[in-house]
Amino acid sequence: MFTYTLRRLLIAIPTVLMISLVIFMLLELAPNDPMANVPLTVPPEVKAKMREALGLDQPSWVRYLLWLKQFLWVEPLHLFDQVFGTAHAADLQRVISWQTRSPVVDLIAQRLPQTLWVVGLGYLIGVSLAVPIGVLSAYRQYSWFDQLGTLIAMVGFSVPTFFTGVLLIVVFSVHLNWLPSIYDTTLVVNSAETFWLQVKQMIMPVTVLALYNAAQISRFMRASMLDNLGQDYVRTARAKGMTEKVVVLLHVLRNSMIPVVTVIALGVPSIFAGAIITEQVFKVNGLGQLLINAIQSNDLPLVQSLTFIFAVLIVTFNLIADVLYGILDPRIRYD
């Protein structure tokens, strides 16, 4: 297992570097110019100095290496500086947003808590509901529970999240006036009253995301359980006198989780990416909305950094999923 993990780590490094190059070059070829929003009254020599300050006068390969150095070396040093109070990274140039002129990592750190609260909780609840629903649906195939779970899963997966979000807003905010329709990111939780307000404004976006995630993962869980319930080792375990609870929860569930782990692990990066559509519907000031604003304002450094972070998270959790295979399935021997 250690040899396999080390080999995958060594493979992941050039993979991440290749992804960073592709992301940078694709956005570099896009027809975006940060000087497009500058007023026409600004003299050309001032615009030239502004382009020089942003590094746009340098070749593309030089800007790529500088961007990669800033993102992989300078920003971690600044994070170390903030945590331990050192000053060795104070004079290093950081990745700066074209729109706000602020460090990109600082902008991401400001939006990340909102995304983790809403999208992360929605994903956690969705996974917590999907696994038992999938197990029960497979064990009681064609029962009323299975039929109801299939119907809800089809609706949750087929109906787009923006429609579900608007529907909840119309019912619970407009007609019933029970829940706020807009997420207040300035709310500070410092009392029981503000905590209840925070819970109320999180109910609808979390419900939308939990329904979508649970619908998708429960179908994978059900299909994997059905495939394993008919295997020979299940009949052997029952013939040995094992209880049905031990057979289903210990043997079948463990083997059935192997393909589902991939779906769950690869869905974790979407938490950090943010549910772009849902955040737009409920006005959650998270990473999804930050990415949309960066695209609309042609803020290439911010778009490149966010996209690269999402790609790194996908590679990382894909590696974690592969390692978990060896834990769940003793038949797998990587060494």
C-alpha positions in Angstrom: 0.0 0.0 0.0 2.8 2.4 0.8 4.5 1.7 -2.5 1.3 2.3 -4.4 0.6 5.5 -2.5 4.1 6.8 -3.1 3.8 6.0 -6.8 0.5 7.7 -7.2 1.9 10.8 -5.4 4.8 10.9 -7.9 2.4 10.6 -10.8 0.2 13.3 -9.4 2.9 16.0 -9.4 3.4 16.1 -13.2 -0.3 15.7 -13.6 -1.0 18.9 -11.5 1.8 20.8 -13.4 0.3 19.8 -16.8 -3.2 20.8 -15.6 -1.8 24.2 -14.5 -0.2 24.7 -17.9 -3.4 23.9 -19.7 -5.5 26.1 -17.5 -3.1 29.0 -17.9 -2.8 28.7 -21.7 -6.6 28.3 -22.3 -7.3 31.4 -20.3 -4.3 33.2 -21.8 -5.7 32.6 -25.3 -9.1 34.0 -24.3 -9.9 37.5 -25.6 -9.6 39.2 -22.2 -7.9 42.5 -21.6 -7.8 44.1 -18.1 -7.5 47.5 -19.7 -10.9 47.2 -21.4 -12.6 48.7 -18.4 -10.2 51.6 -18.0 -11.9 54.9 -18.9 -11.0 56.3 -22.3 -9.7 59.5 -20.6 -6.7 57.7 -19.2 -3.6 58.5 -21.3 -2.0 55.7 -23.3 1.3 56.0 -21.4 -0.6 55.5 -18.1 -2.2 52.4 -19.5 1.2 51.1 -20.6 2.5 51.5 -17.1 -0.6 49.8 -15.7 0.0 46.9 -18.1 3.7 46.8 -17.0 2.6 46.7 -13.3 0.4 43.8 -14.0 3.2 41.9 -15.9 1.3 41.9 -19.2 4.4 43.2 -21.1 6.2 39.9 -20.5 6.0 36.8 -22.6 3.4 34.2 -21.8 5.9 31.5 -20.6 7.4 34.0 -18.2 4.0 35.0 -16.7 3.2 31.3 -16.4 6.3 30.5 -14.4 5.8 33.6 -12.2 2.1 32.7 -11.6 3.1 29.1 -10.7 5.9 30.3 -8.4 3.6 32.7 -6.7 0.8 30.2 -6.2 2.9 27.2 -5.1 5.7 29.0 -3.2 4.9 32.6 -2.3 1.3 32.1 -1.1 2.2 29.2 1.2 5.0 31.3 2.7 2.5 34.1 3.3 0.2 31.7 5.0 3.1 30.5 7.2 3.9 34.1 7.9 0.3 34.8 9.1 0.2 31.6 11.3 3.6 31.9 13.0 4.2 35.6 12.8 7.4 35.5 10.8 8.4 38.1 8.2 10.4 36.2 5.6 7.6 36.3 3.0 6.6 40.0 3.5 8.4 41.3 0.4 7.5 38.5 -2.0 5.0 39.4 -4.8 1.7 37.7 -4.5 -1.0 36.7 -7.1 -3.1 39.9 -7.3 -6.7 40.1 -8.6 -7.1 42.5 -11.5 -10.5 43.7 -10.4 -9.9 44.3 -6.6 -6.1 44.6 -6.5 -6.2 42.3 -3.5 -4.3 39.0 -3.1 -6.2 36.1 -4.7 -5.7 33.8 -1.7 -7.2 36.5 0.7 -10.3 36.7 -1.5 -10.7 33.0 -1.5 -10.2 32.8 2.3 -13.0 35.4 2.8 -15.5 33.4 0.7 -14.5 29.9 1.8 -16.4 29.8 5.2 -19.7 30.6 3.5 -19.2 27.9 0.9 -18.2 25.3 3.5 -21.2 26.1 5.7 -23.8 25.8 3.0 -22.4 23.5 0.3 -20.4 21.4 2.7 -23.3 20.8 5.0 -25.6 20.1 2.1 -23.1 17.5 0.8 -22.6 15.9 4.2 -26.4 15.6 4.7 -26.8 14.2 1.2 -24.2 11.5 1.7 -25.6 10.6 5.2 -29.1 10.1 3.7 -28.0 8.5 0.4 -26.1 5.5 1.9 -28.9 4.1 4.2 -31.6 4.9 1.5 -29.5 3.0 -1.1 -29.0 0.0 1.3 -32.6 -0.3 2.2 -33.8 0.2 -1.3 -31.6 -2.6 -2.5 -32.4 -5.0 0.4 -36.1 -4.4 0.0 -36.1 -4.3 -3.8 -39.5 -3.4 -5.4 -41.1 -2.6 -2.0 -43.0 0.6 -1.3 -39.8 2.1 0.2 -37.8 1.2 -2.9 -40.5 2.7 -5.2 -40.7 5.9 -3.1 -36.9 6.2 -2.9 -36.6 5.7 -6.7 -39.3 8.4 -7.3 -37.7 11.0 -5.0 -34.2 10.2 -6.4 -35.4 10.6 -10.0 -37.1 13.9 -9.2 -34.1 15.2 -7.2 -31.6 14.3 -9.9 -33.7 15.3 -12.9 -35.0 18.7 -11.7 -32.3 21.3 -11.9 -31.2 23.0 -8.7 -32.2 26.5 -9.8 -35.8 25.3 -10.3 -35.9 23.6 -6.9 -34.4 26.7 -5.3 -36.8 29.1 -6.9 -39.7 26.7 -6.0 -38.7 26.7 -2.3 -38.3 30.5 -2.3 -41.8 30.9 -3.7 -43.4 28.5 -1.2 -41.5 29.2 2.0 -40.5 32.8 1.5 -43.1 34.4 -0.6 -46.3 32.6 0.3 -45.6 31.3 3.8 -43.0 33.9 4.8 -41.2 31.3 7.0 -37.6 31.5 5.7 -35.5 34.3 4.2 -35.0 34.2 0.5 -31.6 35.9 0.5 -28.6 34.6 2.4 -27.2 37.3 4.7 -23.4 36.8 4.7 -22.9 39.7 7.1 -24.7 37.9 9.9 -22.5 37.4 13.0 -23.6 34.5 15.2 -23.1 35.7 18.8 -26.3 34.7 20.5 -29.2 32.2 20.4 -31.3 34.6 18.2 -28.6 35.1 15.6 -27.8 31.4 15.6 -31.5 30.6 14.8 -31.4 33.2 12.0 -28.3 31.5 10.6 -30.1 28.1 10.7 -33.2 29.6 9.0 -31.3 31.1 6.1 -29.3 27.9 5.6 -32.4 25.6 5.4 -33.4 26.1 1.8 -29.9 26.1 0.1 -28.8 23.1 2.2 -32.0 21.3 1.3 -31.6 21.9 -2.4 -28.0 20.6 -2.4 -28.7 17.7 -0.1 -31.6 16.5 -2.3 -29.5 16.6 -5.4 -26.5 14.9 -3.8 -28.6 12.2 -2.1 -30.5 11.4 -5.3 -27.3 10.8 -7.2 -25.4 8.8 -4.6 -28.3 6.7 -3.4 -28.8 5.3 -7.0 -25.1 4.3 -7.1 -25.4 2.8 -3.6 -28.6 0.8 -4.6 -27.0 -0.5 -7.8 -23.9 -1.6 -6.1 -25.8 -3.3 -3.2 -28.0 -5.2 -5.7 -24.9 -6.4 -7.6 -23.3 -7.8 -4.4 -26.4 -9.3 -2.8 -26.5 -11.9 -5.5 -22.8 -12.9 -5.2 -21.7 -16.4 -4.0 -20.0 -15.1 -0.9 -23.3 -13.8 0.4 -24.9 -17.2 0.0 -21.9 -18.8 1.7 -22.1 -16.4 4.6 -25.8 -17.2 5.1 -25.1 -20.9 4.9 -22.6 -20.6 7.7 -25.4 -19.3 9.9 -24.5 -15.6 10.0 -27.3 -13.3 10.9 -28.8 -11.2 8.1 -27.6 -8.0 9.9 -24.0 -9.2 9.8 -24.2 -10.4 6.2 -25.7 -7.1 4.9 -23.9 -4.5 7.1 -20.5 -6.2 7.4 -19.9 -8.1 4.2 -22.2 -6.7 1.5 -22.1 -3.1 2.6 -18.3 -3.1 2.7 -17.9 -4.4 -0.8 -20.7 -2.2 -2.1 -19.0 0.9 -0.9 -16.0 0.4 -3.2 -17.5 2.0 -6.3 -19.5 4.5 -4.2 -16.3 5.8 -2.6 -15.2 7.1 -6.0 -18.5 9.0 -6.4 -18.3 10.5 -2.9 -14.6 11.3 -3.0 -14.8 13.0 -6.4 -17.8 15.0 -5.2 -15.9 16.5 -2.3 -14.0 19.0 -4.5 -17.4 20.4 -5.5 -17.8 21.6 -1.9 -14.8 23.9 -2.3 -15.8 24.8 -5.8 -19.2 25.9 -4.5 -22.6 25.2 -6.0 -22.4 28.0 -8.5 -26.1 27.9 -9.5 -27.4 27.5 -6.0 -25.2 30.3 -4.6 -26.6 32.6 -7.4 -30.2 31.7 -6.5 -29.9 32.3 -2.8 -27.2 35.0 -3.1 -24.7 33.1 -1.0 -21.4 35.0 -1.2 -19.3 31.9 -1.7 -16.6 30.7 -4.0 -19.1 29.9 -6.8 -20.3 33.5 -6.9 -16.7 34.7 -6.7 -15.8 32.6 -9.8 -18.8 34.0 -11.7 -17.9 37.6 -10.8 -14.3 36.9 -11.8 -15.3 35.6 -15.2 -17.7 38.5 -15.9 -15.0 41.0 -15.0 -12.2 39.3 -17.0 -10.2 38.8 -13.8 -7.8 36.1 -15.2 -5.6 35.7 -12.1 -8.6 34.9 -9.9 -10.2 32.6 -12.5 -6.9 30.7 -13.0 -6.3 30.3 -9.3 -9.8 29.1 -8.5 -9.7 26.6 -11.5 -6.3 25.4 -10.5 -7.4 24.8 -6.9 -10.4 22.8 -8.0 -8.2 20.7 -10.3 -5.7 20.0 -7.4 -8.6 19.0 -5.1 -9.9 16.5 -7.8 -6.5 14.9 -8.1 -6.0 14.8 -4.4 -9.4 13.2 -3.6 -9.0 10.8 -6.5 -5.8 9.6 -4.8 -7.6 9.3 -1.5 -10.4 7.2 -3.2 -7.8 4.8 -4.6 -6.2 4.4 -1.2 -9.5 3.7 0.4 -10.1 0.8 -2.0 -7.3 -1.1 -0.3 -8.9 -0.5 3.1 -12.4 -1.6 2.0 -11.4 -4.5 -0.1 -8.8 -6.9 1.4 -8.5 -8.6 -2.0 -6.7 -5.6 -3.4 -2.9 -5.8 -2.9 -1.1 -2.8 -4.4 2.4 -3.9 -3.2 
